[in-house]
Amino acid sequence: HKRYSNFANQSRHCITSAWMNFNAVVAAVQAKREELTTQADHLEASASTAAGSFSSLIVNDLNEEIRQVYDTQRQLERESQLLRAELAAFKQQLSGWSSTTQQLLEGLKHAGDLEHYVAVLSREA
């Protein structure tokens, strides 16, 4: 009986010790889990903030590029209008020169006709 009693006491002590170790391990695992969860939450918040900042930077950069394209387009439209106005002025000037040249040619033709008529009269006279 005594042997059995000693054996039972040692077994209980061993089981109690193992149970305490098991509880300590479980507690340590739970503490580590809470620590990792806190870290994960912090990292998630940091990532969310960083993603928001990154998005803002991208949007601002794109908006700047779009603004530059828009400004360039407006400048090209102004220059195009100026070129059209200059072209219209050159076209009108060319039309005037053409009309003047046509009048000059008509005048020369009449002068040539008159010279020919004078020559014919001179031969007949």
Backbone hydrogen bonds in HBPLUS format (Angstrom, degrees):
<---DONOR---> <-ACCEPTOR-->    atom                        ^
c    i                          cat <-CA-CA->   ^        H-A-AA   ^      H-
h    n   atom  resd res      DA  || num        DHA   H-A  angle D-A-AA Bond
n    s   type  num  typ     dist DA aas  dist angle  dist       angle   num
A0005-SER N   A0001-HIS O   2.73 MM   4  5.94 153.9  1.80 150.4 158.3     1
A0006-ASN N   A0002-LYS O   2.82 MM   4  6.05 159.1  1.86 150.2 155.2     2
A0007-PHE N   A0003-ARG O   2.81 MM   4  5.98 162.6  1.84 148.8 154.4     3
A0008-ALA N   A0004-TYR O   2.84 MM   4  5.98 154.0  1.91 144.4 151.8     4
A0009-ASN N   A0005-SER O   2.89 MM   4  6.07 156.4  1.95 145.0 151.6     5
A0010-GLN N   A0006-ASN O   2.86 MM   4  6.09 162.8  1.89 152.0 156.7     6
A0011-SER N   A0007-PHE O   2.87 MM   4  6.02 153.3  1.94 143.3 151.5     7
A0012-ARG N   A0008-ALA O   2.84 MM   4  6.02 161.3  1.87 148.9 153.9     8
A0013-HIS N   A0009-ASN O   2.84 MM   4  6.02 160.3  1.88 147.5 153.7     9
A0014-CYS N   A0010-GLN O   2.80 MM   4  5.96 155.6  1.86 144.1 151.5    10
A0015-ILE N   A0011-SER O   2.76 MM   4  5.98 160.8  1.80 151.9 157.3    11
A0016-THR N   A0012-ARG O   2.74 MM   4  5.88 161.9  1.77 150.8 156.4    12
A0017-SER N   A0013-HIS O   2.84 MM   4  5.98 158.9  1.89 145.1 151.4    13
A0018-ALA N   A0014-CYS O   2.82 MM   4  6.02 158.2  1.86 146.7 153.2    14
A0019-TRP N   A0015-ILE O   2.73 MM   4  5.91 156.5  1.78 148.2 155.4    15
A0020-MET N   A0016-THR O   2.87 MM   4  6.08 154.6  1.94 147.4 154.1    16
A0021-ASN N   A0017-SER O   2.89 MM   4  6.13 155.8  1.94 146.6 153.6    17
A0022-PHE N   A0018-ALA O   2.74 MM   4  5.96 156.9  1.79 148.7 155.9    18
A0023-ASN N   A0019-TRP O   2.83 MM   4  6.06 160.6  1.87 147.1 152.4    19
A0024-ALA N   A0020-MET O   2.89 MM   4  6.08 150.8  1.98 142.5 150.8    20
A0025-VAL N   A0021-ASN O   2.86 MM   4  6.14 155.2  1.92 149.5 156.2    21
A0026-VAL N   A0022-PHE O   2.83 MM   4  6.11 163.3  1.86 154.1 158.9    22
A0027-ALA N   A0023-ASN O   2.85 MM   4  6.01 159.3  1.90 145.9 151.8    23
A0028-ALA N   A0024-ALA O   2.84 MM   4  6.05 155.3  1.91 144.5 151.7    24
A0029-VAL N   A0025-VAL O   2.80 MM   4  6.04 157.6  1.85 151.6 158.0    25
A0030-GLN N   A0026-VAL O   2.84 MM   4  6.08 158.8  1.89 149.6 155.7    26
A0031-ALA N   A0027-ALA O   2.86 MM   4  6.07 156.7  1.92 147.9 154.4    27
A0032-LYS N   A0028-ALA O   2.86 MM   4  6.07 160.8  1.90 148.3 153.8    28
A0033-ARG N   A0029-VAL O   2.79 MM   4  5.96 154.1  1.86 146.1 154.2    29
A0034-GLU N   A0030-GLN O   2.90 MM   4  6.13 158.2  1.94 148.1 153.2    30
A0035-GLU N   A0031-ALA O   2.91 MM   4  6.15 157.7  1.96 147.6 154.1    31
A0036-LEU N   A0032-LYS O   2.80 MM   4  6.05 162.7  1.83 153.3 157.7    32
A0037-THR N   A0033-ARG O   2.81 MM   4  5.99 152.5  1.89 146.8 155.2    33
A0038-THR N   A0034-GLU O   2.90 MM   4  6.09 157.5  1.95 147.1 153.0    34
A0039-GLN N   A0035-GLU O   2.88 MM   4  6.18 160.1  1.92 148.4 154.3    35
A0040-ALA N   A0036-LEU O   2.77 MM   4  5.95 158.7  1.81 146.8 153.1    36
A0041-ASP N   A0037-THR O   2.84 MM   4  6.07 157.7  1.89 148.1 154.1    37
A0042-HIS N   A0038-THR O   2.89 MM   4  6.14 158.5  1.94 149.4 155.5    38
A0043-LEU N   A0039-GLN O   2.80 MM   4  6.03 163.2  1.83 154.4 159.2    39
A0044-GLU N   A0040-ALA O   2.79 MM   4  5.93 152.5  1.86 146.2 154.4    40
A0045-ALA N   A0041-ASP O   2.95 MM   4  6.17 157.2  2.00 146.0 151.8    41
A0046-SER N   A0042-HIS O   2.87 MM   4  6.14 157.7  1.91 148.9 155.7    42
A0047-ALA N   A0043-LEU O   2.76 MM   4  5.94 156.9  1.82 146.7 153.4    43
A0048-SER N   A0044-GLU O   2.86 MM   4  6.04 154.0  1.93 145.1 152.5    44
A0049-THR N   A0045-ALA O   2.95 MM   4  6.17 159.3  1.99 147.8 153.1    45
A0050-ALA N   A0046-SER O   2.84 MM   4  6.04 162.3  1.87 150.0 155.5    46
A0051-ALA N   A0047-ALA O   2.79 MM   4  5.94 154.9  1.85 146.6 153.7    47
A0052-GLY N   A0048-SER O   2.98 MM   4  6.19 154.7  2.04 144.5 151.3    48
A0053-SER N   A0049-THR O   2.92 MM   4  6.22 159.1  1.96 150.6 156.3    49
A0054-PHE N   A0050-ALA O   2.79 MM   4  5.98 160.8  1.83 150.1 155.9    50
A0055-SER N   A0051-ALA O   2.85 MM   4  6.00 160.2  1.88 147.0 152.5    51
A0056-SER N   A0052-GLY O   2.96 MM   4  6.18 157.8  2.01 146.0 152.1    52
A0057-LEU N   A0053-SER O   2.90 MM   4  6.19 158.5  1.95 150.5 156.3    53
A0058-ILE N   A0054-PHE O   2.89 MM   4  6.15 163.3  1.91 154.9 159.2    54
A0059-VAL N   A0055-SER O   2.86 MM   4  6.05 168.2  1.88 154.2 157.6    55
A0060-ASN N   A0056-SER O   2.83 MM   4  5.98 164.2  1.85 150.7 155.6    56
A0061-ASP N   A0057-LEU O   2.85 MM   4  6.00 158.6  1.90 147.9 154.2    57
A0062-LEU N   A0058-ILE O   2.82 MM   4  6.04 165.1  1.84 154.6 158.9    58
A0063-ASN N   A0059-VAL O   2.75 MM   4  5.91 159.1  1.79 150.7 157.4    59
A0064-GLU N   A0060-ASN O   2.91 MM   4  6.11 151.2  2.00 143.9 151.4    60
A0065-GLU N   A0061-ASP O   2.98 MM   4  6.31 159.1  2.03 149.1 154.6    61
A0066-ILE N   A0062-LEU O   2.81 MM   4  6.04 160.2  1.85 153.7 159.7    62
A0067-ARG N   A0063-ASN O   2.82 MM   4  5.99 155.1  1.88 145.3 152.4    63
A0068-GLN N   A0064-GLU O   2.93 MM   4  6.18 154.9  1.99 147.5 154.1    64
A0069-VAL N   A0065-GLU O   2.94 MM   4  6.22 157.9  1.98 148.6 154.5    65
A0070-TYR N   A0066-ILE O   2.86 MM   4  6.08 160.1  1.90 150.5 156.2    66
A0071-ASP N   A0067-ARG O   2.83 MM   4  6.06 162.7  1.86 151.1 155.9    67
A0072-THR N   A0068-GLN O   2.88 MM   4  6.06 158.6  1.92 147.8 154.0    68
A0073-GLN N   A0069-VAL O   2.85 MM   4  6.08 154.9  1.92 147.8 155.0    69
A0074-ARG N   A0070-TYR O   2.91 MM   4  6.20 160.2  1.95 152.9 157.8    70
A0075-GLN N   A0071-ASP O   2.95 MM   4  6.18 156.6  2.01 147.5 154.0    71
A0076-LEU N   A0072-THR O   2.87 MM   4  6.12 158.2  1.92 150.1 156.2    72
A0077-GLU N   A0073-GLN O   2.90 MM   4  6.15 152.1  1.98 148.4 156.2    73
A0078-ARG N   A0074-ARG O   3.00 MM   4  6.28 156.1  2.06 147.4 153.2    74
A0079-GLU N   A0075-GLN O   2.93 MM   4  6.20 165.5  1.95 153.2 157.0    75
A0080-SER N   A0076-LEU O   2.82 MM   4  5.94 150.7  1.90 143.0 151.9    76
A0081-GLN N   A0077-GLU O   2.94 MM   4  6.19 154.3  2.00 146.4 152.6    77
A0082-LEU N   A0078-ARG O   2.96 MM   4  6.29 156.3  2.01 149.4 156.2    78
A0083-LEU N   A0079-GLU O   2.87 MM   4  6.12 158.8  1.92 149.1 155.0    79
A0084-ARG N   A0080-SER O   2.87 MM   4  6.13 154.9  1.93 147.9 155.0    80
A0085-ALA N   A0081-GLN O   2.96 MM   4  6.20 154.8  2.02 146.1 152.8    81
A0086-GLU N   A0082-LEU O   2.87 MM   4  6.17 160.7  1.91 152.2 157.6    82
A0087-LEU N   A0083-LEU O   2.78 MM   4  5.95 157.9  1.83 148.2 155.0    83
A0088-ALA N   A0084-ARG O   2.88 MM   4  6.10 155.3  1.94 145.4 151.9    84
A0089-ALA N   A0085-ALA O   2.96 MM   4  6.25 154.3  2.02 146.1 153.2    85
A0090-PHE N   A0086-GLU O   2.83 MM   4  6.13 160.5  1.87 153.3 158.7    86
A0091-LYS N   A0087-LEU O   2.82 MM   4  5.97 153.6  1.89 147.4 155.4    87
A0092-GLN N   A0088-ALA O   2.93 MM   4  6.15 154.3  2.00 144.5 151.1    88
A0093-GLN N   A0089-ALA O   2.89 MM   4  6.12 157.6  1.94 148.7 155.3    89
A0094-LEU N   A0090-PHE O   2.78 MM   4  5.94 158.8  1.82 148.8 154.8    90
A0095-SER N   A0091-LYS O   2.91 MM   4  6.09 152.2  1.98 142.6 150.5    91
A0096-GLY N   A0092-GLN O   2.97 MM   4  6.25 151.7  2.05 143.8 151.4    92
A0097-TRP N   A0093-GLN O   2.89 MM   4  6.25 157.5  1.94 150.2 156.2    93
A0098-SER N   A0094-LEU O   2.81 MM   4  6.01 156.5  1.87 148.1 155.3    94
A0099-SER N   A0095-SER O   2.93 MM   4  6.16 157.1  1.99 146.0 151.9    95
A0100-THR N   A0096-GLY O   2.87 MM   4  6.13 160.0  1.91 149.9 155.7    96
A0101-THR N   A0097-TRP O   2.76 MM   4  5.93 161.4  1.79 151.5 157.0    97
A0102-GLN N   A0098-SER O   2.87 MM   4  6.05 155.9  1.93 146.7 153.5    98
A0103-GLN N   A0099-SER O   2.95 MM   4  6.21 155.3  2.02 146.9 153.4    99
A0104-LEU N   A0100-THR O   2.90 MM   4  6.15 155.7  1.96 148.4 155.4   100
A0105-LEU N   A0101-THR O   2.87 MM   4  6.13 159.1  1.91 150.7 156.1   101
A0106-GLU N   A0102-GLN O   2.93 MM   4  6.17 156.3  1.99 146.3 153.0   102
A0107-GLY N   A0103-GLN O   2.85 MM   4  6.10 154.3  1.92 146.3 153.8   103
A0108-LEU N   A0104-LEU O   2.84 MM   4  6.16 157.0  1.90 151.4 157.5   104
A0109-LYS N   A0105-LEU O   2.88 MM   4  6.08 151.9  1.95 145.4 153.5   105
A0110-HIS N   A0106-GLU O   2.93 MM   4  6.22 158.2  1.97 148.4 153.9   106
A0111-ALA N   A0107-GLY O   2.87 MM   4  6.13 153.3  1.94 145.9 154.1   107
A0112-GLY N   A0108-LEU O   2.80 MM   4  6.02 154.1  1.87 145.9 153.1   108
A0113-ASP N   A0109-LYS O   2.82 MM   4  6.10 153.8  1.89 147.4 155.1   109
A0114-LEU N   A0110-HIS O   2.79 MM   4  6.03 155.3  1.85 146.4 153.5   110
A0115-GLU N   A0111-ALA O   2.86 MM   4  6.06 155.9  1.91 146.2 152.9   111
A0116-HIS N   A0112-GLY O   2.92 MM   4  6.09 157.4  1.97 145.1 151.4   112
A0117-TYR N   A0113-ASP O   2.87 MM   4  6.11 154.2  1.94 145.5 153.0   113
A0118-VAL N   A0114-LEU O   2.86 MM   4  6.12 157.6  1.91 149.6 155.6   114
A0119-ALA N   A0115-GLU O   2.93 MM   4  6.15 154.5  2.00 145.4 152.6   115
A0120-VAL N   A0116-HIS O   2.91 MM   4  6.20 154.5  1.98 148.0 154.8   116
A0121-LEU N   A0117-TYR O   2.89 MM   4  6.15 158.9  1.93 148.6 154.6   117
A0122-SER N   A0118-VAL O   2.84 MM   4  6.02 153.0  1.92 146.6 154.4   118
A0123-ARG N   A0119-ALA O   3.04 MM   4  6.29 150.8  2.13 144.3 151.2   119
A0124-GLU N   A0120-VAL O   3.08 MM   4  6.31 149.8  2.18 145.2 153.3   120
A0125-ALA N   A0121-LEU O   2.95 MM   4  6.03 137.3  2.14 144.6 155.7   121
